[in-house]
Amino acid sequence: MPRSCPIKVMLFKPGFSYLLASLLLATACSDKKGLGDGFSLESLPLEQLSDYQLFDGELNLLQPGPDLLPYDLNTPLFTDYAEKLRFLYLPEGEQITYVDEATLQYPIGAMLFKNFFFYNDTRNPALGRRILETRILALHEDGWKAYSYLWNDAQTEATYRVTGAVVPVNWIQPDGSNNSIQYVIPNQVDCQNCHQIGDPLMPLGPKPRNINRSYPYADGTTNQLEKWAEKGWLTGLPASIPVLPVWNDPSSGSLNDRARAYLDVNCAHCHRPEGDADNSGLFLNYENGDASALGLCKPPVAAGAGSGGLAFDIVPGQPDSSILLFRMNAVELNVMMPEAGRTIIHQEGVALIEAWIASLSPEGCP
């Protein structure tokens, strides 16, 4: 059973890509902590999310206990407009090692929790939410493994599920209109397809440059990386590291940098030299500085429906002639990109990439 902590007050702040629950505890929690006595990595996956014993109070509050630390990303992956709450778990006494701006080395037993939910009305988060799934990445001796948990309709528990699921979801958008989708919860193979960089599975979002941002913790707002280091969870943090721009915040970077950040997070897990789409020759990772590999005036390796009859991945200055934008603006199987993780078009993301391509100096592709 999860720990029980009486809750005194909860504050919801709309406008964030996550739900900030600032909880003051009226009494001390149970001294039962962590994953419980006798826990071992070999016992994963546990049957129920509550079996991990890492959340305080009612499970659907997703209130982290002392062994979980919440975090957020500058630019997150788009998943059909789902909101996300992310948490990090480390075994007692273990540390993460900073390697470079794109790489962290985690200790065996580290776990990343990502919870997907929709507000009933995005204009007023206080009207409630529906949690759909919790995904866990756990680092075993032989590498990272992915586990997915499906929440029940009563919002009291999430159960391990290998095969995935399709869940109907309805919500009110910021403009007051209703939206309805068939939300797809991936199966275990789908998780591996996205998270497999080279041979091993890898975390995608929490790169140092993408978590180099402030977070409003219960005890005050501070930089996430500094918080990890202060807590003793991160070692080797340099005095200064780059910051990945926030894709939809013009104050965080230029149009070029924000577009590249969006492509890095949403596309580069496959479109990179070590990724599943390495044979495409289209590399959208943030580090790539080669214009042709980035798609400028590059013909596709394979033609067909995915090209939309267009000749080049990106035609500078001409969004409507660019395969990249055509595929982002599609929902048909074997045409849309990304090909997993969404069922509808990310209108704001498409607008960003369209503006970026339009801003590139026209060169006249051969």
C-alpha positions as CSV (number, residue, x, y, z in Angstrom):
1,M,0.0,0.0,0.0
2,P,1.2,3.6,-0.6
3,R,2.2,5.8,2.2
4,S,-0.6,7.9,3.6
5,C,0.0,11.7,4.4
6,P,-2.8,14.0,5.3
7,I,-3.0,16.9,2.8
8,K,-3.6,20.4,3.9
9,V,-3.6,22.4,0.7
10,M,-3.2,21.9,-3.0
11,L,-2.4,24.7,-5.4
12,F,-3.1,24.3,-9.2
13,K,-1.3,26.7,-11.5
14,P,-2.5,26.7,-15.1
15,G,-0.3,27.4,-18.0
16,F,2.5,25.0,-17.1
17,S,3.1,21.8,-19.2
18,Y,2.9,20.0,-15.9
19,L,0.7,20.1,-12.8
20,L,2.4,21.8,-9.8
21,A,1.0,20.3,-6.6
22,S,2.4,22.3,-3.7
23,L,1.4,20.2,-0.7
24,L,1.9,21.1,3.0
25,L,1.7,18.0,5.2
26,A,-0.3,18.3,8.4
27,T,1.4,15.4,10.0
28,A,4.5,13.3,9.5
29,C,4.3,10.5,6.9
30,S,4.8,6.8,7.8
31,D,8.5,5.8,8.1
32,K,7.9,3.3,5.4
33,K,9.9,4.5,2.4
34,G,11.4,3.7,-1.0
35,L,10.4,0.6,-2.8
36,G,9.8,-1.5,0.3
37,D,11.8,-4.2,2.1
38,G,13.2,-6.9,-0.1
39,F,12.8,-5.0,-3.3
40,S,15.1,-6.0,-6.2
41,L,15.4,-5.0,-9.8
42,E,14.7,-8.6,-10.8
43,S,11.2,-8.2,-9.3
44,L,10.3,-5.6,-12.0
45,P,7.8,-4.9,-13.4
46,L,5.7,-4.7,-10.3
47,E,2.0,-5.5,-11.0
48,Q,0.5,-2.2,-9.7
49,L,2.0,1.3,-9.7
50,S,1.1,1.6,-6.0
51,D,3.4,-1.4,-5.3
52,Y,6.4,0.9,-5.9
53,Q,5.5,2.8,-2.7
54,L,6.9,6.0,-4.0
55,F,3.9,8.3,-3.9
56,D,2.3,9.9,-0.8
57,G,-1.4,10.0,-0.2
58,E,-4.0,9.0,-2.8
59,L,-2.2,7.6,-5.8
60,N,-4.0,9.8,-8.3
61,L,-2.5,12.9,-6.6
62,L,0.9,11.8,-8.0
63,Q,2.4,13.5,-4.9
64,P,6.0,12.4,-4.8
65,G,7.4,10.9,-1.6
66,P,10.9,11.6,-0.3
67,D,12.5,9.2,-2.7
68,L,11.1,10.9,-5.8
69,L,12.1,14.2,-7.3
70,P,9.9,15.9,-9.9
71,Y,11.5,17.5,-13.0
72,D,10.4,19.1,-16.2
73,L,11.8,19.7,-19.7
74,N,12.5,22.9,-21.6
75,T,11.1,21.3,-24.8
76,P,9.0,18.1,-24.4
77,L,7.9,15.5,-26.8
78,F,4.5,16.2,-28.3
79,T,2.0,13.4,-27.4
80,D,-1.4,14.4,-28.7
81,Y,-1.5,17.4,-26.3
82,A,-1.2,15.2,-23.2
83,E,0.2,16.9,-20.1
84,K,3.0,15.1,-18.3
85,L,4.4,14.8,-14.8
86,R,7.9,13.4,-14.5
87,F,9.8,12.0,-11.5
88,L,13.3,10.7,-10.9
89,Y,14.1,7.9,-8.5
90,L,17.6,6.9,-7.4
91,P,18.6,4.0,-5.0
92,E,19.9,5.3,-1.7
93,G,23.5,6.5,-1.8
94,E,23.7,6.4,-5.6
95,Q,24.5,9.3,-8.0
96,I,24.1,10.4,-11.6
97,T,27.3,11.5,-13.3
98,Y,27.3,14.4,-15.7
99,V,29.0,13.5,-19.0
100,D,28.2,16.3,-21.4
101,E,25.4,18.6,-22.3
102,A,23.4,15.7,-23.9
103,T,24.4,12.8,-21.7
104,L,24.0,11.7,-18.1
105,Q,25.3,8.4,-16.7
106,Y,22.8,6.9,-14.4
107,P,23.5,4.3,-11.6
108,I,22.0,0.8,-11.7
109,G,18.5,1.0,-10.2
110,A,17.7,4.5,-11.4
111,M,14.1,4.9,-12.6
112,L,12.3,7.6,-14.5
113,F,8.5,7.9,-14.1
114,K,6.4,9.8,-16.7
115,N,2.7,10.2,-16.2
116,F,0.4,11.2,-19.0
117,F,-2.9,13.0,-18.4
118,F,-5.5,15.4,-19.8
119,Y,-7.1,18.2,-17.9
120,N,-10.9,18.1,-18.3
121,D,-10.8,21.7,-19.2
122,T,-7.3,23.2,-20.1
123,R,-8.6,26.6,-19.2
124,N,-9.2,25.6,-15.6
125,P,-7.0,22.7,-14.3
126,A,-8.9,22.9,-11.0
127,L,-11.8,21.1,-12.7
128,G,-9.8,17.9,-12.6
129,R,-7.9,15.7,-14.9
130,R,-7.8,12.1,-16.3
131,I,-4.5,10.2,-15.9
132,L,-4.1,7.6,-18.7
133,E,-0.8,6.0,-18.3
134,T,2.5,5.9,-16.4
135,R,5.7,4.9,-18.2
136,I,8.7,3.7,-16.3
137,L,12.3,3.4,-17.5
138,A,14.4,1.4,-15.1
139,L,18.1,0.8,-15.4
140,H,19.1,-2.9,-14.9
141,E,22.5,-4.5,-15.0
142,D,21.9,-5.3,-18.7
143,G,20.5,-1.9,-19.6
144,W,17.3,0.2,-19.5
145,K,13.9,-1.5,-19.6
146,A,10.5,0.1,-20.3
147,Y,7.3,-0.7,-18.4
148,S,3.9,0.8,-19.1
149,Y,1.0,1.1,-16.6
150,L,-2.6,1.7,-17.6
151,W,-4.8,3.7,-15.2
152,N,-8.3,2.5,-14.4
153,D,-11.4,4.6,-14.9
154,A,-11.8,5.2,-11.2
155,Q,-8.3,6.8,-11.2
156,T,-7.3,4.8,-8.1
157,E,-4.7,2.5,-9.6
158,A,-2.5,1.8,-12.7
159,T,-1.8,-1.8,-13.8
160,Y,1.2,-3.1,-15.7
161,R,0.3,-3.8,-19.4
162,V,2.5,-5.3,-22.1
163,T,0.2,-5.0,-25.0
164,G,-0.7,-1.3,-25.0
165,A,-4.2,0.0,-25.3
166,V,-6.4,2.6,-27.1
167,V,-8.4,4.9,-24.8
168,P,-11.0,7.5,-25.9
169,V,-10.3,10.9,-24.5
170,N,-12.3,14.1,-24.5
171,W,-11.2,17.5,-23.2
172,I,-11.8,21.3,-23.7
173,Q,-9.0,23.2,-25.4
174,P,-7.7,26.6,-24.5
175,D,-10.0,28.3,-27.1
176,G,-13.1,26.6,-25.5
177,S,-13.6,24.0,-28.2
178,N,-13.9,20.3,-27.5
179,N,-11.4,17.8,-28.7
180,S,-11.7,14.0,-28.9
181,I,-9.1,11.5,-29.8
182,Q,-8.4,7.8,-29.6
183,Y,-5.3,8.0,-27.4
184,V,-2.8,5.2,-28.1
185,I,-0.8,3.7,-25.2
186,P,2.2,2.0,-26.7
187,N,3.1,-1.6,-26.2
188,Q,6.6,-2.7,-25.0
189,V,8.0,-3.0,-28.5
190,D,6.9,0.5,-29.4
191,C,8.8,1.8,-26.4
192,Q,11.9,0.1,-27.5
193,N,11.6,1.4,-31.0
194,C,11.7,5.0,-29.9
195,H,14.2,4.7,-27.0
196,Q,16.7,2.5,-28.7
197,I,19.7,4.6,-29.6
198,G,22.2,2.3,-31.2
199,D,21.9,-1.0,-29.3
200,P,20.8,0.0,-25.8
201,L,17.6,1.7,-24.7
202,M,18.2,5.3,-23.5
203,P,16.2,8.0,-21.8
204,L,15.3,10.7,-24.4
205,G,14.0,13.8,-22.7
206,P,16.2,14.4,-19.6
207,K,19.4,15.5,-21.3
208,P,21.3,18.1,-19.2
209,R,20.6,20.9,-21.7
210,N,16.9,20.1,-21.7
211,I,16.5,20.0,-17.9
212,N,18.7,23.0,-17.4
213,R,15.9,25.2,-16.1
214,S,14.2,26.3,-12.9
215,Y,11.5,24.2,-11.2
216,P,9.1,25.4,-8.5
217,Y,9.8,22.8,-5.8
218,A,7.8,22.9,-2.5
219,D,10.7,24.4,-0.7
220,G,11.4,27.1,-3.4
221,T,12.2,27.6,-7.0
222,T,15.7,26.6,-8.2
223,N,17.6,25.2,-11.1
224,Q,16.9,21.5,-11.5
225,L,20.5,20.5,-12.1
226,E,21.6,22.5,-9.1
227,K,18.9,20.9,-7.1
228,W,20.0,17.4,-8.1
229,A,23.6,18.3,-7.2
230,E,22.6,19.9,-3.9
231,K,20.6,16.8,-3.0
232,G,23.7,14.6,-3.7
233,W,22.0,13.0,-6.7
234,L,24.3,14.5,-9.4
235,T,28.1,14.7,-9.6
236,G,30.4,16.4,-12.1
237,L,28.1,19.3,-12.9
238,P,30.2,22.0,-14.6
239,A,29.8,25.7,-13.7
240,S,28.0,26.4,-17.0
241,I,26.2,24.3,-19.6
242,P,24.1,25.1,-22.7
243,V,20.3,25.5,-22.4
244,L,18.0,23.9,-24.9
245,P,15.5,26.6,-25.9
246,V,11.8,26.4,-25.1
247,W,10.2,25.7,-28.5
248,N,7.2,28.0,-28.0
249,D,8.9,30.8,-26.1
250,P,10.6,33.4,-28.4
251,S,12.5,34.9,-25.4
252,S,14.4,31.6,-25.0
253,G,16.1,31.6,-28.3
254,S,16.0,32.5,-32.0
255,L,13.5,30.9,-34.4
256,N,16.3,28.7,-35.7
257,D,17.3,27.5,-32.3
258,R,13.7,26.8,-31.2
259,A,12.9,24.9,-34.4
260,R,16.1,22.9,-34.0
261,A,15.2,22.1,-30.3
262,Y,11.7,21.0,-31.4
263,L,13.1,18.7,-34.1
264,D,15.7,17.3,-31.7
265,V,13.2,16.3,-29.1
266,N,10.4,15.1,-31.5
267,C,12.4,13.6,-34.3
268,A,16.0,13.0,-33.5
269,H,15.6,9.8,-31.4
270,C,15.2,8.2,-34.9
271,H,16.7,10.7,-37.2
272,R,20.3,10.7,-36.0
273,P,23.4,8.6,-36.9
274,E,22.7,6.0,-34.2
275,G,18.9,6.1,-34.6
276,D,16.4,3.8,-36.2
277,A,16.1,6.1,-39.3
278,D,19.9,6.4,-39.8
279,N,19.5,5.0,-43.4
280,S,17.4,8.1,-44.3
281,G,20.5,10.4,-44.1
282,L,18.2,13.0,-42.5
283,F,19.8,13.8,-39.1
284,L,17.7,16.2,-37.0
285,N,19.7,16.1,-33.7
286,Y,20.6,19.4,-32.2
287,E,24.4,18.8,-32.7
288,N,24.2,18.3,-36.4
289,G,25.7,21.2,-38.3
290,D,25.6,19.7,-41.8
291,A,23.0,21.5,-43.9
292,S,22.5,18.6,-46.2
293,A,22.1,16.1,-43.4
294,L,19.6,18.5,-41.8
295,G,17.5,18.1,-45.0
296,L,18.3,21.3,-46.9
297,C,18.0,20.5,-50.6
298,K,18.4,16.8,-49.7
299,P,16.3,14.4,-51.8
300,P,14.7,11.6,-49.8
301,V,16.4,8.2,-49.8
302,A,13.1,6.5,-50.6
303,A,10.2,8.0,-52.6
304,G,6.5,7.1,-52.3
305,A,3.5,8.3,-50.4
306,G,5.7,9.7,-47.7
307,S,7.3,12.2,-50.0
308,G,4.0,13.7,-51.1
309,G,5.4,14.0,-54.6
310,L,7.9,16.5,-53.4
311,A,11.6,16.5,-54.3
312,F,13.5,17.6,-51.2
313,D,13.3,17.2,-47.4
314,I,13.6,20.9,-46.9
315,V,13.5,23.6,-49.6
316,P,14.8,26.8,-47.9
317,G,12.2,29.5,-48.1
318,Q,9.5,27.2,-49.3
319,P,7.6,25.3,-46.6
320,D,5.0,24.0,-48.9
321,S,7.6,22.3,-51.1
322,S,9.3,20.6,-48.1
323,I,8.7,16.9,-47.3
324,L,9.5,17.5,-43.7
325,L,6.5,19.8,-43.2
326,F,4.3,17.7,-45.4
327,R,4.9,14.6,-43.2
328,M,4.4,16.6,-39.9
329,N,1.1,17.9,-41.3
330,A,-0.2,14.4,-42.1
331,V,-2.0,11.7,-40.0
332,E,-2.1,8.9,-42.6
333,L,-0.1,5.8,-41.6
334,N,3.2,5.5,-43.6
335,V,3.1,9.2,-44.3
336,M,3.0,11.0,-40.9
337,M,6.0,11.8,-38.9
338,P,6.7,11.1,-36.2
339,E,5.1,7.8,-37.0
340,A,4.5,6.9,-33.4
341,G,3.4,8.9,-30.3
342,R,0.7,11.0,-32.0
343,T,-2.6,10.5,-33.8
344,I,-3.4,14.2,-34.5
345,I,-1.4,17.1,-35.9
346,H,0.5,19.3,-33.5
347,Q,-0.7,22.6,-35.0
348,E,1.6,24.8,-33.1
349,G,4.7,22.6,-33.8
350,V,3.8,22.7,-37.5
351,A,3.5,26.5,-37.4
352,L,7.0,26.7,-35.8
353,I,8.7,24.5,-38.4
354,E,6.8,26.3,-41.2
355,A,8.0,29.7,-40.0
356,W,11.5,28.3,-39.7
357,I,11.7,26.9,-43.2
358,A,10.2,30.1,-44.6
359,S,12.9,32.1,-42.8
360,L,15.8,30.1,-44.4
361,S,17.5,31.9,-47.3
362,P,16.1,30.7,-50.6
363,E,18.9,28.9,-52.4
364,G,17.1,27.2,-55.3
365,C,17.6,23.5,-54.9
366,P,19.0,21.8,-58.0
